[in-house]
């Protein structure tokens, strides 16, 4: 038996699409439940409940942040096996079946993230960039020892021992996975455990996400003078990293045509320069949100 945990905030269309995908799972319907933790969406609880339409159990979590929303839903989970995704995601029909099977050999399972554009016939430069660079969950797991919570399987007993997700202000998926692996639990990647995620649609959305992630990273990592020096080196390297990643854009199978590749390259160089600026502002202020 599996409890599927879905945090939600102000994306009713995405939530409906996610629930449709979960209803289409090959895993027997009688063997899993869905719990939606709504983060007090401005549309109101009644509007969210109409979208849920009996397909999931719904709880309203007033403490802001995806971490508290997940914690609120997890508090209602009835089963030992836990499957976590996000309300803007579209799990593959065999997501549950394959993820649950992978827990036979691992304590924490992170799966493959597949980014998709709004319109495959008209992919803009930001979407092209996202198709190349966003959500390399295999690299996250193998290199930095965490999986995104948009595609995570674990057990309730592990969650109870490790504790809940932290509130907003830090990368809660990174922090939680590091806590779990530090406690000795095994994290692994499974490429056939697939969740689809929409690409950021435009430059403002990409900037907003980048600022939030860098603020969270700063708060999580810069905790000493040595860490501050490492942060300086990191942000100085950002523009050079764009050069290093240029071949990835040129040869990526995820985008096609010269226009998409040029667009992705322009966004790559622009976003890496922006990250340097954000990084220096955070370093000077020392306060997340200063950028």
Secondary structure, DSSP 8 states (H G I E B T S, - for coil): -EEEEEEESS-HHHHHHHHHHHHT-SS-GGGEEEEEEE---TT-HHHHHHHHTTSSEEEE--S-SHHHHHHHHHHH--SSEEEEEETTEEE-TTHHHHHHHHTTT-SEEEEEEEEE-S-TTS--HHHHHHHHHS--HHHHHHHHS---TTSEEEEHHHHHHH-----TTS-HHHHHHHHHHHTT--EEEEEEEEEEEE---SHHHHHHHHHHHHHHHHHHH--SHHHHHHHHHHHHHHHHHHHHHHHHHHH-TT--HHHHHHHHHHHHHHHHHHHHHHHHHHHHH-STT--
